[in-house]
Amino acid sequence: MPKAIVVRELGGADKLRYEDIPEPVPGPGEARVRHTAIGLNFVDVYIRTGLYKNPGLPFVPGQEGAGIVEAVGANVTEVKVGDRVAYAGVLGAYADVRTLPAARLLRLPDRIDDRTAAAMMLKGMTAEYLLRRCAKVQPGDAILVHAAAGGVGSLACQWARALGARVIGTAGGPDKVARALANGCSAVIDYQREDIVARVRELTDSKGVAVVFDSVGRTTFSASLDCLRPRGLLALFGQSSGTVPPVDLSLLGAKGSLYVTRPSLWHYIATRDELVESAAALFAVVASGEVRVEVGQTFALSDAAAAHEALEQRKTTGSTVLLP
Ligand SMILES: NC(=O)c1ccc[n+]([C@@H]2O[C@H](COP(=O)([O-])OP(=O)(O)OC[C@H]3O[C@@H](n4cnc5c(N)ncnc54)[C@H](OP(=O)(O)O)[C@@H]3O)[C@@H](O)[C@H]2O)c1
């Protein structure tokens, strides 16, 4: 019988239970995928705790995976049995096997192995839309990326550098600072002991940066605004340290006619065309070697609770993959 992680009650990592599930049968437009690797993302924590909406209890968490198409329902044109595929953004990934809409699946190029795919689809397409479509980063732009040794951060820094940006990163502790430098940052601020704003001003001749990519939220938001040049953009795309309290919008004027956006991947890969284009751009930068995907750690699927604890306690680097 297949197994999955099931959440029957919202709360801590201990609510992730490893249980038997019935063999899923694909309906019209759906495919059944046997996972070979599953991606861990901070959004899985938000959904487990109840910060983000869930589809109703019980549910199988997880939004990213890679594997083989085992069966297809009626009217499926995007994939066929035997295809090696990956996806991001469809809840229910923490399982040996699952069904999902075939229109959300992407066939994997031969050069991208399954673990790499599970490590990069959600985080890599996030880097893609943030840099290329949300902030439209230009060659020569100075940008600031928080949590630059983390999953999204590692990929975004490398990709931004490939676009010609000058990337300043932040990271917690010397080991993560070294990793962020290896991700293409020209300078990395250890925000556990250095003042972010003072260092960014120093590194930019007091000008500030064109864009801040902030996924840390509560503890960095205010510094992020103060790091921007006039008319700069703050893309607040997560809150790993906690939710940002309401902001007085007149602050944006006082601090230099700033822009703030709170983007979400789902709105940038909403159509099949957007999904395919975002994934193609990601496959291209990974195949060319411009962006290297680091699987920093793996856990057995049955050990998903330990993986969540490591992520929440800031003990992970790069991407984390769960193995069924
Ligand atoms: N909006 C979107 O479209 C979108 C899509 C994907 C991901 N995201 C967001 O992007 C962020 C990164 O996701 P990820 O899966 O790649 O995780 P991650 O960056 O690998 O892990 C989170 C990192 O945040 C840093 N952090 C700072 N303060 C923290 C705290 N109090 N608790 C925990 N971590 C803290 C830690 O790095 P240091 O130790 O270096 O501080 C930690 O390793 C998350 O906020 C996620 O929700 C948003």
Ligand as a Chemical Component Dictionary entry (heavy atoms), coordinates in Angstrom:
data_LIG
# 
_chem_comp.id                   LIG 
_chem_comp.type                 NON-POLYMER 
_chem_comp.pdbx_formal_charge   0 
_chem_comp.three_letter_code    LIG 
# 
loop_
_chem_comp_atom.comp_id 
_chem_comp_atom.atom_id 
_chem_comp_atom.alt_atom_id 
_chem_comp_atom.type_symbol 
_chem_comp_atom.charge 
_chem_comp_atom.model_Cartn_x 
_chem_comp_atom.model_Cartn_y 
_chem_comp_atom.model_Cartn_z 
_chem_comp_atom.pdbx_ordinal 
LIG N1  N1  N 0  6.044  34.287 -2.803 1  
LIG C1  C1  C 0  6.537  33.289 -3.507 2  
LIG O1  O1  O 0  6.244  33.159 -4.695 3  
LIG C2  C2  C 0  7.458  32.314 -2.866 4  
LIG C3  C3  C 0  7.847  31.156 -3.538 5  
LIG C4  C4  C 0  8.776  30.315 -2.931 6  
LIG C5  C5  C 0  9.279  30.621 -1.676 7  
LIG N2  N2  N 1  8.835  31.742 -1.042 8  
LIG C6  C6  C 0  9.378  32.137 0.274  9  
LIG O2  O2  O 0  10.784 32.212 0.167  10 
LIG C7  C7  C 0  11.358 31.924 1.430  11 
LIG C8  C8  C 0  12.439 30.915 1.259  12 
LIG O3  O3  O 0  11.888 29.627 1.056  13 
LIG P1  P1  P 0  12.818 28.349 1.039  14 
LIG O4  O4  O 0  11.920 27.168 1.003  15 
LIG O5  O5  O -1 13.851 28.515 -0.007 16 
LIG O6  O6  O 0  13.490 28.416 2.506  17 
LIG P2  P2  P 0  14.997 28.799 2.899  18 
LIG O7  O7  O 0  15.322 30.165 2.415  19 
LIG O8  O8  O 0  15.904 27.679 2.503  20 
LIG O9  O9  O 0  14.902 28.784 4.479  21 
LIG C9  C9  C 0  14.559 29.907 5.196  22 
LIG C10 C10 C 0  15.800 30.722 5.590  23 
LIG O10 O10 O 0  15.353 31.966 6.091  24 
LIG C11 C11 C 0  16.291 32.465 6.999  25 
LIG N3  N3  N 0  15.633 32.935 8.234  26 
LIG C12 C12 C 0  15.810 34.154 8.772  27 
LIG N4  N4  N 0  15.120 34.265 9.914  28 
LIG C13 C13 C 0  14.504 33.084 10.115 29 
LIG C14 C14 C 0  13.665 32.577 11.159 30 
LIG N5  N5  N 0  13.328 33.334 12.217 31 
LIG N6  N6  N 0  13.207 31.309 11.058 32 
LIG C15 C15 C 0  13.538 30.545 10.012 33 
LIG N7  N7  N 0  14.343 30.971 8.996  34 
LIG C16 C16 C 0  14.824 32.229 9.039  35 
LIG C17 C17 C 0  17.262 31.320 7.330  36 
LIG O11 O11 O 0  18.506 31.599 6.671  37 
LIG P3  P3  P 0  19.684 32.293 7.546  38 
LIG O12 O12 O 0  20.032 31.291 8.609  39 
LIG O13 O13 O 0  20.752 32.541 6.565  40 
LIG O14 O14 O 0  19.072 33.529 8.135  41 
LIG C18 C18 C 0  16.602 30.098 6.739  42 
LIG O15 O15 O 0  17.528 29.125 6.328  43 
LIG C19 C19 C 0  10.207 31.519 2.354  44 
LIG O16 O16 O 0  9.816  32.659 3.102  45 
LIG C20 C20 C 0  9.135  31.139 1.366  46 
LIG O17 O17 O 0  7.852  31.247 1.884  47 
LIG C21 C21 C 0  7.938  32.567 -1.607 48 
# 
loop_
_chem_comp_bond.comp_id 
_chem_comp_bond.atom_id_1 
_chem_comp_bond.atom_id_2 
_chem_comp_bond.value_order 
_chem_comp_bond.pdbx_ordinal 
LIG N1  C1  SING 1  
LIG C1  O1  DOUB 2  
LIG C1  C2  SING 3  
LIG C2  C3  SING 4  
LIG C2  C21 DOUB 5  
LIG C3  C4  DOUB 6  
LIG C4  C5  SING 7  
LIG C5  N2  DOUB 8  
LIG N2  C6  SING 9  
LIG N2  C21 SING 10 
LIG C6  O2  SING 11 
LIG C6  C20 SING 12 
LIG O2  C7  SING 13 
LIG C7  C8  SING 14 
LIG C7  C19 SING 15 
LIG C8  O3  SING 16 
LIG O3  P1  SING 17 
LIG P1  O4  DOUB 18 
LIG P1  O5  SING 19 
LIG P1  O6  SING 20 
LIG O6  P2  SING 21 
LIG P2  O7  DOUB 22 
LIG P2  O8  SING 23 
LIG P2  O9  SING 24 
LIG O9  C9  SING 25 
LIG C9  C10 SING 26 
LIG C10 O10 SING 27 
LIG C10 C18 SING 28 
LIG O10 C11 SING 29 
LIG C11 N3  SING 30 
LIG C11 C17 SING 31 
LIG N3  C12 SING 32 
LIG N3  C16 SING 33 
LIG C12 N4  DOUB 34 
LIG N4  C13 SING 35 
LIG C13 C14 SING 36 
LIG C13 C16 DOUB 37 
LIG C14 N5  SING 38 
LIG C14 N6  DOUB 39 
LIG N6  C15 SING 40 
LIG C15 N7  DOUB 41 
LIG N7  C16 SING 42 
LIG C17 O11 SING 43 
LIG C17 C18 SING 44 
LIG O11 P3  SING 45 
LIG P3  O12 DOUB 46 
LIG P3  O13 SING 47 
LIG P3  O14 SING 48 
LIG C18 O15 SING 49 
LIG C19 O16 SING 50 
LIG C19 C20 SING 51 
LIG C20 O17 SING 52 
# 
